Amino acid sequence: MDEKKLRSILDAESADLSHVIRELGKREAVNVELEADDFDVLISRKEFKDLVTAELYEAYFLPDRHESDWLLLRELLAIVTSEHIRQFIKISVASGLVGNAAFAVLRAALVRIVTELKKAKVSSSRHQPFETMKRDVDGVAAFFRKNDCARATEIETSTKIPRDRLLPLLKLLGFKHYRREYACHWCKPGVSAAKPHQRSSERPSTSK
């Protein structure tokens, strides 16, 4: 391999990369170590919307994907992350409906998509991924009616939902994903999990 030529190509192609790193060094930001990714907050950011859209697109749609599938997923993300929906969920959580509103919103949005596709007489193969997604949401909702938090492996085993479909759904539902002390634990929206390894029956009530 011509390493000199490779270095020359890298130098030419990484000018923007070098600029970003230099600017990062100038800021000298103080890193605050967070325990969890809070997707209730993160899912409103474009980069995370794009991430979840791509994960759902890959997991639920067969290789003969269409641009319209991607567009429908983007619309789904736009609906469930809209300001009106977020306010609806916050009010529901404040009323003690911990986690339930997020499931209800996503399920209702999926039902709307499937209904509209059927009305438009689109082939069943095109709305089947959204029906599968709806069934998966119901499976996750059933599991978290009995649990506030659980390990990803436990959720996957109990629900029989493959991890590549499960994880983007948890993100879309606004779950918290613990990355440090309680790595790989997922906690449903509205739960303050000091000890996310506990089941809901072992935890103090989160309702007011």
Secondary structure, 3 states (H helix, E strand, C coil): CCHHHHHHHHHHHCHHHHHHHHHHHHHCCCCCCCCEEEHHHHCCCHHHHHHHHHHHHHHHCCCCCCHHHHHHHHHHHHHHCCHHHHHHHHHHHHCCCCCHHHHHHHHHHHHHHHHHHHHCCCCHHHHHHHHHHHHHHHHHHHHHCCCCEEEHHHHHHHHCCCHHHHHHHHHHCCCEEECCCCCCEEECCCCCCCCCCCCHHHCCCCCC
